[in-house]
Amino acid sequence: MVAALTRVFGIHNLALAEDVVQDALCRALEVWKFQGAPDNPSAWLMATAKNRALDVLRRERTARTFAPELGRLLETEWTLRPAVEEMFEARTIKDDQLRMMFSCCLPRLPEEAQVALILHILCAFSAGEIAGAFLSTQAAIEKRISRAKKVLAGSKKLFDLSDTRDFPARLKAVHRALYLLFNEGYHGASSESAVRAELCEEAMRLGALLRDHPASSTPATHALCALMCLHAARLSARVDASGNLSSLLDQDRSRWDGALLCEGRRLLDLSATGSELSEYHVEAAIAAVHADAPRVEDTNWAAIVALYDTLLTIRPSPVVALNRAIAVGQNEGPERGLDEIEAIRDRDRLAGYPFYFAALGELELRRARRAVAREHFRAALALARSPMERRFLEQRVGYLAGDDARSADDPPRSHALNESDDSKGRMVPGGVELERCIHDERALRHPPDLAERAHDGCVRQQATRVLASLHPGR
């Protein structure tokens, strides 16, 4: 609704567009409380917002300057209503959402501010949810959004999608925003639900908008959408009957969505066109390795390690290195995994990351060093950032502190390593987590020029060999 209303009012009246949306939502709360929700709530809200927009235009057309597209159409009712009706057509709204996404990515704004705007305006993220995604404070995010809105309001109009000069740079920020949006749904900061499928669906919907537009239908877009499909396929199996996250080892793979897996593989194939190689390609390939294994024990850990080697070349980060070490531990044994963790460059940056200690605990447990493992899990528990993480780690500490008759060589199947070495470069309790901040603004951010190394011939060749090994004969 904000995108459509911004086109009506003009981007300089963004605050007015948000006020109208807020009015529509408040009206829904009042009406639906007595009449019940309509059959099509989205259509009801859009119609209410449209009527409220007409009221504003009639009342303030002489006091405000609105969108340039309206021009003289504002002068009479005969032209005003048809013009606004056209702006609220499904096809137009679809284009408006794309234009708004790219408008938020003004070159004058820092990349973090661009992403925050998209999450806030188009995806309805609260400042608190964005703070969780960026590992920042709510106050800092509120200030960032406020400053960014002032810059955005200075624009004359929504971004022109035919502007080929600025399009590629803005597309990169849009990719990051959708990546974060999917992550917030897959494993976010919410204390109410372990999985928020509606956020994952919203990220996939916006990704489909990018695929449907010729200029944004790039290999990186297809790779990102493949990544989301391959992980969304596992959503129904990620939560057990008690509402706790279920590890990859414990998941019933028959519950994985076969249609989404097929779509993810199809999009991954499409992403192989051209010479572009992004982090999304590699992460989607890692997700595909897991999806291709009918059983956990059939997982091709050697391929996963090789893909992490490529990812480290494209996006070096201590968190990515940690997950590579975990994959090495799965492939070559816990001692080798611990050696790789010890060798991580800038390992001190992981000191506040709970699943760094959880990884150490799991590897030590596999070496039958229960007391050492217990201390690592206690350290991880002290750093837990959500109720789901806390419950998972409490279970591990409780298991090791109890008088369990099981041997250390046969720990419970639900452990942190199960999905930690998946496609996102970070470990989470009982499941993969898209990195909640792709580059933590300070600790995990890589120099911008390193991104260009993804196009180096040696990197492409390495990734091509790995990807080819996943699909022999192609």
C-alpha positions in Angstrom: 0.0 0.0 0.0 2.8 2.4 0.8 4.3 2.0 -2.7 1.0 2.6 -4.4 0.2 5.6 -2.2 3.7 7.1 -2.7 3.2 7.1 -6.4 -0.1 8.9 -5.9 1.2 11.5 -3.5 4.8 11.7 -4.7 7.8 10.4 -2.9 8.3 13.8 -1.2 5.0 13.0 0.6 6.2 9.6 1.9 5.0 10.5 5.5 1.5 11.2 4.2 1.4 7.8 2.4 2.4 6.1 5.6 -0.2 8.0 7.5 -2.9 6.9 5.1 -1.8 3.2 5.5 -1.9 3.6 9.2 -5.5 5.0 9.0 -6.5 2.0 6.8 -5.1 -0.4 9.4 -6.8 1.4 12.3 -10.1 1.4 10.4 -9.7 -2.4 9.8 -9.2 -2.9 13.6 -12.4 -1.0 14.3 -14.6 -2.6 11.6 -13.3 -6.2 11.7 -13.8 -6.3 15.5 -17.6 -6.1 15.0 -18.1 -7.4 11.5 -15.3 -10.0 11.3 -12.5 -10.1 8.8 -13.6 -9.9 5.1 -13.0 -12.8 2.7 -10.2 -10.8 1.1 -8.5 -8.7 3.7 -5.8 -7.4 1.4 -8.4 -6.1 -1.1 -10.4 -4.5 1.7 -7.3 -2.7 3.0 -6.3 -1.5 -0.5 -9.8 -0.2 -1.2 -9.9 1.6 2.1 -6.5 3.2 1.4 -7.6 4.2 -2.1 -10.7 5.9 -0.8 -8.7 7.7 1.9 -6.2 8.8 -0.7 -9.0 10.3 -2.8 -10.2 12.2 0.3 -6.8 13.6 0.9 -6.3 14.6 -2.8 -9.7 16.4 -2.9 -9.0 18.2 0.4 -5.4 19.2 -0.2 -4.9 19.5 -3.9 -4.5 23.2 -3.7 -2.3 23.1 -0.6 0.1 20.4 -1.6 2.2 19.4 -4.6 1.5 15.7 -5.4 3.0 13.2 -7.8 4.0 14.7 -11.2 2.1 11.8 -13.0 -1.2 13.3 -11.7 -0.6 16.8 -13.0 -3.8 18.4 -14.3 -5.8 15.2 -13.5 -6.2 16.6 -10.0 -8.3 19.5 -11.3 -11.7 17.8 -11.7 -13.4 14.8 -10.3 -13.9 13.5 -13.8 -10.2 12.9 -14.2 -9.2 12.4 -10.5 -11.0 9.2 -9.7 -10.1 7.3 -12.9 -6.4 8.3 -12.5 -6.3 7.0 -8.9 -8.2 3.9 -9.8 -5.6 3.1 -12.5 -2.8 3.6 -10.0 -4.4 1.0 -7.8 -4.7 -1.7 -10.4 -2.8 -4.9 -9.7 -0.4 -4.5 -12.6 0.5 -0.9 -11.6 0.9 -1.8 -7.9 3.3 -4.6 -8.9 5.5 -2.0 -10.8 5.2 0.5 -8.0 6.6 -2.0 -5.5 9.6 -2.6 -7.7 10.1 1.1 -8.2 9.8 1.7 -4.4 12.4 -1.0 -3.7 14.9 0.6 -6.1 14.0 4.1 -4.9 15.0 3.1 -1.4 18.5 2.3 -2.7 19.6 5.9 -3.4 23.4 6.1 -4.0 23.6 8.9 -1.4 22.4 6.5 1.3 24.8 4.0 3.0 24.0 0.4 2.0 22.7 -0.4 5.5 20.3 2.5 5.4 19.0 1.4 2.0 18.3 -2.1 3.3 16.6 -0.7 6.4 14.3 1.4 4.3 13.2 -1.5 2.2 12.5 -3.6 5.2 10.6 -0.8 6.9 8.6 0.6 4.0 7.9 -2.4 1.8 8.1 -5.2 4.2 6.6 -3.5 7.3 9.5 -4.5 9.6 9.5 -2.7 12.9 12.6 -0.9 14.1 13.1 -3.7 16.6 12.9 -6.4 14.0 15.4 -4.5 11.8 17.7 -4.1 14.8 17.6 -7.8 15.3 18.5 -8.4 11.7 21.4 -5.9 11.8 22.5 -7.0 15.3 22.1 -3.3 16.3 20.0 -1.4 18.8 16.4 -0.2 18.2 17.3 3.4 18.9 20.1 3.3 16.3 17.8 1.8 13.7 15.1 4.4 14.4 17.6 7.2 13.8 18.9 5.5 10.7 15.4 5.1 9.2 14.5 8.7 10.1 17.6 10.1 8.4 17.1 7.9 5.3 13.5 8.9 4.9 14.5 12.6 4.8 16.9 11.8 2.0 14.4 9.8 0.2 11.8 12.5 0.5 14.1 14.8 -1.3 13.8 12.7 -4.5 11.6 14.1 -7.2 9.9 10.9 -8.1 10.1 7.1 -7.8 13.1 5.4 -9.5 12.7 4.8 -13.2 13.2 1.1 -13.8 14.6 1.9 -17.3 17.6 3.8 -15.8 20.3 1.3 -16.8 23.1 3.4 -15.3 22.0 3.1 -11.6 20.1 -0.2 -11.8 22.9 -2.8 -11.1 24.1 -1.1 -8.0 20.7 -0.7 -6.6 19.8 -4.3 -7.4 22.6 -5.5 -5.1 21.0 -3.7 -2.1 17.6 -5.1 -3.0 19.0 -8.6 -3.0 20.5 -8.0 0.5 17.1 -6.7 1.8 15.2 -9.8 0.6 18.0 -12.0 2.0 17.5 -10.4 5.4 13.7 -10.6 5.1 13.8 -14.3 4.4 16.2 -14.8 7.3 13.9 -13.0 9.7 11.2 -15.5 8.9 13.3 -18.6 8.8 15.0 -17.9 12.1 14.5 -14.4 13.4 14.5 -12.4 16.6 10.8 -13.0 17.3 10.2 -14.4 20.8 6.7 -15.6 19.8 7.5 -18.1 17.0 10.4 -20.2 16.0 9.4 -19.8 12.3 7.5 -16.9 10.7 6.5 -18.4 7.3 4.7 -15.3 6.3 7.9 -13.3 6.2 9.6 -16.1 4.1 6.7 -16.0 1.7 6.9 -12.2 1.4 10.6 -12.4 0.6 9.9 -15.0 -2.0 7.0 -12.9 -3.5 9.3 -9.9 -3.8 11.9 -12.1 -5.4 9.4 -13.2 -7.9 8.8 -9.6 -8.8 12.5 -9.2 -9.6 12.5 -12.4 -11.7 9.5 -11.1 -13.7 11.2 -7.8 -14.7 13.7 -8.2 -17.5 16.4 -5.9 -16.0 16.3 -7.5 -12.6 16.1 -11.1 -13.8 19.8 -11.7 -13.4 21.8 -14.8 -12.4 22.2 -13.4 -8.9 18.4 -12.9 -8.6 17.8 -16.5 -9.7 20.4 -17.8 -7.3 18.8 -15.8 -4.4 15.4 -17.1 -5.3 16.8 -20.7 -5.5 18.3 -20.3 -2.1 15.0 -19.2 -0.6 13.0 -22.0 -2.3 15.4 -24.7 -1.1 15.2 -23.6 2.5 11.5 -22.8 2.4 10.9 -26.4 1.4 12.0 -27.5 4.9 9.9 -25.0 6.8 7.1 -27.5 7.7 9.7 -29.9 9.2 11.7 -27.3 11.1 9.4 -27.1 14.1 8.3 -30.2 16.2 5.0 -30.7 17.9 6.1 -28.7 20.9 7.1 -25.7 18.8 10.8 -26.2 19.2 13.2 -26.1 16.3 13.9 -29.5 14.9 17.4 -30.4 13.7 18.2 -31.6 10.2 19.0 -35.1 11.6 15.6 -35.3 13.3 13.5 -33.9 10.4 11.2 -36.2 8.5 12.4 -35.5 5.0 9.2 -36.8 3.6 7.6 -33.6 4.9 9.9 -31.4 2.8 8.0 -29.7 0.0 8.9 -31.5 -3.2 7.5 -28.7 -5.4 9.7 -26.1 -3.7 12.8 -28.3 -3.9 12.2 -28.8 -7.7 11.6 -25.0 -8.1 14.8 -24.3 -6.2 16.8 -26.6 -8.4 15.3 -25.1 -11.5 16.2 -21.6 -10.4 19.7 -22.7 -9.5 20.1 -24.1 -13.0 18.9 -20.8 -14.5 21.4 -18.9 -12.3 24.3 -20.7 -14.0 23.7 -18.6 -17.2 26.3 -15.9 -17.9 29.6 -15.2 -16.0 28.2 -13.8 -12.8 29.0 -15.7 -9.6 27.6 -14.3 -6.3 27.5 -15.5 -2.8 23.9 -16.6 -3.4 25.0 -19.0 -6.1 27.4 -20.8 -3.6 24.9 -20.7 -0.7 22.1 -22.1 -2.9 24.5 -24.9 -4.1 25.2 -25.8 -0.5 21.5 -26.0 0.2 21.1 -28.2 -2.9 23.7 -30.6 -1.6 21.6 -31.1 1.5 18.4 -31.4 -0.6 19.9 -34.0 -2.8 20.8 -36.3 0.1 17.9 -38.8 0.7 19.3 -39.4 4.2 21.6 -37.3 6.4 24.3 -39.9 6.2 24.3 -39.5 2.4 25.3 -35.9 2.6 28.3 -35.0 0.4 30.3 -33.2 3.0 33.4 -33.0 0.8 31.3 -30.9 -1.8 30.1 -28.7 1.0 33.6 -28.0 2.2 34.7 -27.2 -1.3 31.7 -24.8 -1.7 32.6 -23.1 1.6 36.2 -22.6 0.2 34.6 -20.7 -2.7 32.3 -18.7 -0.4 35.3 -17.6 1.7 36.9 -16.3 -1.5 33.8 -14.3 -2.3 32.8 -13.3 1.2 35.5 -13.8 3.8 34.1 -13.8 7.3 34.8 -15.5 10.6 31.3 -16.9 10.6 31.6 -18.4 7.2 35.0 -19.9 8.3 33.4 -21.3 11.4 30.8 -23.1 9.3 33.4 -24.4 7.0 35.3 -25.8 10.0 32.1 -27.5 11.1 31.7 -29.1 7.7 35.3 -30.3 7.8 34.5 -31.8 11.2 31.6 -33.7 9.7 33.7 -34.9 6.8 37.1 -35.6 8.5 36.3 -36.0 12.2 36.0 -33.7 15.2 39.8 -33.2 15.7 40.1 -31.8 12.2 37.1 -29.6 12.8 38.7 -28.2 16.0 41.9 -27.6 14.2 40.1 -25.5 11.5 38.3 -23.5 14.2 41.6 -22.8 15.9 43.0 -21.5 12.5 40.1 -19.1 11.8 41.5 -15.6 11.2 40.0 -12.9 13.4 38.5 -15.7 15.6 38.1 -13.1 18.4 35.2 -11.6 16.6 33.2 -14.7 17.4 33.6 -14.2 21.1 30.0 -12.9 21.4 28.5 -15.4 19.1 26.8 -18.3 21.0 27.1 -20.9 18.3 30.9 -20.5 18.2 30.9 -22.0 21.6 28.2 -24.5 20.7 30.3 -25.7 17.8 33.3 -26.2 20.1 31.0 -28.1 22.5 29.6 -30.4 19.9 33.1 -31.3 18.5 34.5 -31.9 22.0 31.5 -34.1 22.8 32.2 -36.1 19.8 35.7 -36.6 21.2 34.2 -37.9 24.4 35.4 -34.9 26.4 32.1 -34.3 28.2 33.3 -31.9 30.9 35.0 -29.6 28.3 31.9 -29.7 26.1 29.6 -28.8 29.0 31.6 -25.7 29.7 31.4 -24.6 26.1 27.7 -25.1 26.1 27.4 -23.0 29.3 29.3 -20.2 27.6 27.0 -20.5 24.6 23.9 -20.4 26.9 25.1 -17.2 28.5 25.1 -15.5 25.1 21.8 -16.9 23.8 19.9 -14.2 21.9 16.3 -15.6 21.8 14.1 -18.1 23.7 14.6 -20.7 21.0 18.3 -20.5 21.2 18.1 -20.6 25.0 15.9 -23.7 25.1 18.1 -25.5 22.7 21.3 -24.8 24.6 19.6 -25.5 28.0 18.8 -29.0 26.6 22.5 -29.5 25.7 23.7 -28.3 29.1 21.1 -30.5 30.8 22.1 -33.5 28.8 25.7 -33.2 29.8 25.0 -32.3 33.4 22.6 -35.2 34.0 23.3 -38.8 34.8 22.4 -40.0 31.3 23.3 -43.5 30.6 24.2 -42.8 27.0 27.8 -42.8 26.1 29.6 -39.7 24.9 30.1 -41.4 21.5 26.3 -41.5 21.1 24.9 -38.1 21.8 21.3 -37.2 21.1 20.6 -36.6 17.4 19.5 -33.0 17.9 22.8 -31.2 18.0 24.1 -27.9 16.8 26.1 -29.3 14.0 23.2 -30.8 12.2 22.3 -27.9 10.0 24.9 -25.4 11.0 27.1 -26.1 8.1 24.4 -25.3 5.6 24.2 -22.5 3.1 24.1 -19.5 5.2 27.6 -19.4 6.8 26.3 -19.5 10.3 25.1 -22.0 12.8 21.8 -22.0 14.7 20.0 -24.2 17.1 18.7 -27.2 15.4 18.6 -25.6 12.0 20.1 -23.4 9.4 19.9 -19.6 9.8 20.4 -17.2 7.0 23.0 -14.9 8.3 21.0 -12.3 10.2 23.3 -9.6 9.0 24.9 -10.7 5.8 27.9 -8.5 6.8 27.7 -7.4 10.4 28.2 -3.7 10.0 31.4 -3.8 11.9 32.8 -7.2 12.9 31.8 -9.2 9.8 32.0 -6.7 7.0 34.5 -7.3 4.2 36.2 -4.6 2.1 34.0 -3.7 -0.9 36.6 -4.6 -3.4 36.5 -8.2 -2.3 33.1 -8.6 -3.8 34.6 -8.0 -7.2 36.8 -11.0 -6.7 33.7 -13.2 -7.3 34.3 -12.4 -11.0 37.9 -13.6 -11.1 38.4 -16.4 -13.5 40.0 -18.6 -10.9 37.0 -18.3 -8.6 34.5 -19.0 -11.3 36.5 -22.0 -12.4 36.6 -23.4 -8.9 32.9 -22.9 -8.4 32.1 -24.4 -11.8 34.0 -27.5 -11.0 32.2 -28.0 -7.7 28.8 -27.2 -9.2 29.4 -29.6 -12.1 30.3 -32.4 -9.7 26.8 -32.0 -8.2 25.2 -32.6 -11.6 27.3 -35.0 -13.6 26.9 -35.1 -17.3 25.6 -31.5 -17.6 
